[in-house]
C-alpha cells in the first residue's frame, strides 16, 4: 500500500515556508503528499515592490501556491475560506473570515478530505499556531477533531466515502533553543524580538517548545533546493528569503535543514524521538 500524507494548513505559503522540506522529501520518496490550504491569503501583507497586487492578492497568491505545491511534488486542495488577517487585524471581523466560519461545517470539510484521501499521516498546526496567528490556531481547532471524527460513522454520516481513521497526527512545532538564539541575535542587531515580522505581530520571546516536546525531526538536506524553489514562488510574500539573512546558506543547509513536529496521536512521552513520520504505521491494511 502506498504511503499517504495529508497536511491541513492555514495560508498559501505555509506549505513552503513551513515544513516544505518534509513534503518534498516524502513526495520524492514515493509518498502521496496532499496539501490542503484553508484560506486565500487575501488579508496578508505584501513584500516591497508588490504593492500594486494588493487589490488582487488572493488571485496572485493562488497562482503562487499552485506553482509551489507543484515543485514540492504534492497535490493541492483548497478549502475556500477568506484569510482572517494577523492578530487584532480588522480583517478578523470580516464575516467570511476563516476564524468566523461555522466550526462544525469546517470540521466536516476536513473529514471529507480524510475520508477521500485516506492518509495514514495527518499534519497540521499546533494549538499556538506557531506564532499565535488566528488562522493557524483555528486550523488546529478543526483538524484535530476531524482526525477522530473521520473514523466515526455517527459523525458526518452524509459525508463520504466510508469512515476512516488515520494512524498518526502531527503538529508543526519548533524547539525554543533556536528561538532563544534568534532572539539574542535580534537584540544584538538592535531589533525588538517582541515586535517581529512584517506586521510587527510576532513575539519571539513566547515562541517554541522545550526540546523534550519535539518528537519528530525530519532531515531534508537533500531536498533543500526543492524547498527553496517552492518558497521562492511566493514572491508576493518575500519568497522565503528572510531566514537567510541571519546565517550563511551553507550553514543553514548543514545544520538547519530539519523540520520538527510534536506527535499528538498516538501520544508519546516527553523525550521521545523519531526521524520518520511513518514509523510504526501499518501499511498492510486500512483501519476503519
C-alpha positions in Angstrom: 0.0 0.0 0.0 1.2 3.5 -0.8 2.1 5.9 1.9 -0.3 8.9 2.0 0.2 12.2 3.9 -2.4 15.0 4.3 -1.3 18.4 5.6 -4.0 20.8 6.7 -2.5 24.3 6.8 -3.9 27.8 7.0 -2.4 30.0 4.3 -0.8 29.9 0.9 2.9 29.8 1.7 2.6 27.8 4.9 3.3 24.6 2.9 6.7 26.0 1.7 7.8 28.4 4.4 6.8 25.7 6.9 7.6 22.0 6.5 8.1 22.2 2.8 11.3 20.2 3.1 9.5 17.3 4.7 6.8 17.4 2.0 9.4 17.5 -0.8 11.3 14.6 0.8 8.3 12.3 1.2 7.0 13.1 -2.3 10.3 12.3 -3.8 10.5 9.1 -1.9 7.1 8.0 -3.3 4.6 9.1 -0.7 1.4 10.6 -2.0 1.5 14.1 -0.4 -1.7 16.1 -0.2 -1.7 19.7 1.0 -5.0 21.4 2.0 -4.8 25.2 2.4 -7.7 26.7 4.3 -7.6 30.4 3.3 -7.0 32.5 0.2 -4.3 34.8 1.8 -6.3 37.9 0.8 -5.6 39.7 4.1 -1.9 39.1 4.0 0.7 41.9 3.7 2.9 42.2 0.6 6.6 42.4 0.1 8.2 45.5 -1.1 7.7 46.0 -4.8 4.4 44.1 -4.8 2.1 46.9 -3.6 0.3 47.0 -7.0 -1.1 43.5 -6.5 -2.7 44.3 -3.2 -6.2 44.5 -4.6 -5.9 41.1 -6.3 -3.8 39.4 -3.7 -5.9 36.3 -3.4 -5.6 35.7 -7.2 -1.8 36.2 -7.1 -1.3 34.0 -4.1 -3.4 31.3 -5.6 -1.1 31.2 -8.6 2.0 31.2 -6.3 0.6 28.4 -4.2 -0.2 26.2 -7.2 3.4 26.7 -8.5 5.0 26.0 -5.1 2.9 22.8 -4.5 3.8 21.5 -7.9 7.5 22.0 -7.2 7.1 20.1 -3.9 5.6 17.2 -5.8 2.3 17.4 -3.9 -1.4 17.6 -4.7 -3.2 20.8 -3.8 -6.6 21.1 -2.1 -8.1 24.4 -1.3 -10.8 24.9 1.4 -12.1 28.3 0.1 -12.1 30.4 3.3 -11.1 34.0 3.5 -7.9 35.0 5.2 -8.6 36.4 8.7 -5.5 38.6 8.9 -2.9 38.8 11.6 -3.5 39.2 15.4 -6.0 42.0 16.0 -6.3 42.8 12.3 -9.6 44.5 11.3 -9.9 41.6 8.9 -10.6 39.4 11.9 -14.1 40.9 11.9 -14.9 40.1 8.3 -18.0 37.7 8.2 -16.3 35.4 5.7 -13.0 35.2 7.7 -11.9 31.7 8.4 -12.0 32.2 12.2 -15.6 33.2 11.9 -16.6 30.1 10.0 -19.1 27.6 11.4 -16.8 25.2 13.3 -18.8 22.1 12.7 -19.0 22.8 9.0 -15.3 23.4 8.8 -14.5 20.2 10.6 -16.7 18.5 8.1 -14.6 19.8 5.2 -11.5 18.2 6.8 -13.4 15.0 7.5 -14.3 14.8 3.8 -10.6 15.2 2.8 -9.6 12.4 5.2 -12.3 10.0 4.0 -11.4 10.7 0.4 -7.6 10.7 0.6 -7.3 8.0 3.4 -4.0 9.3 4.7 -2.0 7.3 7.2 -0.5 10.5 8.5 -2.1 13.9 9.1 -0.1 17.1 9.8 -1.5 20.5 10.9 -0.5 23.5 13.1 -0.3 23.2 16.8 -2.6 24.9 19.3 -0.4 28.0 19.4 -0.4 28.3 15.6 3.4 28.5 15.8 3.3 32.3 16.4 -0.3 32.7 17.6 -1.8 33.5 14.2 -5.6 33.3 14.5 -6.0 31.2 11.3 -3.3 28.8 12.3 -5.0 28.2 15.7 -8.4 27.7 14.0 -6.8 25.3 11.6 -5.6 23.2 14.6 -9.0 23.6 16.2 -10.8 22.0 13.3 -8.2 19.5 12.0 -7.7 17.8 15.4 -11.4 16.8 15.9 -11.7 15.9 12.2 -8.8 13.4 12.7 -11.0 11.5 15.1 -14.4 12.2 13.6 -13.4 10.8 10.2 -13.5 7.3 11.7 -16.8 7.6 13.4 -19.8 6.6 11.2 -22.1 8.5 13.6 -20.4 11.8 12.8 -21.0 13.4 9.5 -22.8 10.4 8.1 -23.7 12.3 4.9 -20.0 12.9 4.1 -18.4 10.1 2.2 -16.7 7.9 1.4 -16.6 5.3 4.2 -15.3 6.3 7.7 -11.5 6.1 8.0 -9.0 6.5 10.9 -5.6 7.9 10.1 -2.8 6.4 12.2 -0.7 9.4 13.1 -1.4 13.1 13.9 1.5 15.5 14.0 1.6 19.2 14.8 4.2 21.5 13.3 6.4 22.8 16.1 9.9 24.1 16.7 12.3 24.0 19.7 12.7 27.1 21.7 16.5 26.6 21.7 16.7 28.2 18.2 14.2 30.8 19.1 16.4 31.9 22.0 19.3 32.2 19.6 17.3 34.2 17.1 16.1 36.5 19.9 19.6 37.1 21.1 20.8 37.9 17.5 17.9 40.3 17.0 18.7 42.2 20.2 22.4 42.4 19.1 21.2 43.8 15.8 19.1 46.4 17.6 15.8 44.8 16.7 12.9 44.2 19.0 12.2 40.5 19.3 8.7 41.2 20.7 7.6 43.0 17.6 8.9 41.0 14.7 7.6 40.2 11.3 6.2 42.4 8.5 3.2 43.2 10.7 5.1 43.5 13.9 2.8 41.0 15.5 5.2 38.2 16.3 6.7 38.0 19.8 9.7 35.7 19.5 10.1 35.6 23.3 6.9 33.5 23.5 7.6 31.1 20.7 8.8 27.5 20.5 8.6 24.4 22.7 11.1 22.8 25.0 13.2 20.3 23.1 11.8 17.4 25.0 8.4 18.0 23.4 9.8 17.8 19.9 9.1 14.2 19.0 10.0 14.1 15.3 12.8 15.5 13.4 12.8 15.1 9.6 16.1 15.8 7.8 15.6 17.3 4.3 19.1 18.3 3.5 19.0 16.5 0.1 15.8 18.4 -0.7 17.0 21.8 0.4 16.9 23.2 -3.2 13.4 22.0 -3.7 12.1 23.7 -0.6 14.0 26.9 -1.6 12.5 26.8 -5.1 9.0 26.3 -3.7 9.4 29.1 -1.2 10.7 31.4 -4.0 7.4 31.1 -5.8 5.7 33.0 -3.0 7.3 36.2 -4.2 4.5 38.5 -3.0 5.3 37.3 0.5 9.0 37.8 0.2 9.9 34.5 -1.4 11.0 32.9 1.9 14.2 34.9 1.9 14.0 36.4 5.4 15.6 33.4 7.1 18.8 33.6 5.1 19.7 37.0 6.5 21.0 35.8 9.9 23.2 32.8 8.8 25.0 32.0 5.6 23.2 29.5 3.3 25.8 26.7 3.7 25.4 26.9 7.5 21.6 26.7 7.2 21.7 23.8 4.9 24.2 21.9 7.1 22.6 22.5 10.5 19.0 23.7 9.9 17.6 21.5 7.1 15.3 19.9 9.5 11.6 20.1 10.1 10.3 19.4 13.6 7.0 18.1 14.9 5.1 17.2 18.0 3.3 13.8 17.8 -0.3 14.2 19.0 -1.6 10.8 18.2 -0.8 8.3 19.4 0.7 10.3 22.2 4.3 9.7 23.3 6.2 10.8 26.4 8.5 13.8 26.6 11.9 12.9 25.3 10.6 10.5 22.6 12.5 10.8 19.3 11.8 9.7 15.8 13.1 10.6 12.3 10.2 9.3 10.2 6.5 10.4 10.3 5.5 6.9 9.2 7.4 5.0 11.8 5.2 2.2 13.1 2.5 2.9 10.6 0.7 -0.2 9.3 0.6 0.0 5.5 -0.9 -3.5 5.1 -4.4 -2.6 6.0 -6.7 0.5 6.2 -8.2 0.9 9.6 -11.8 1.9 9.6 
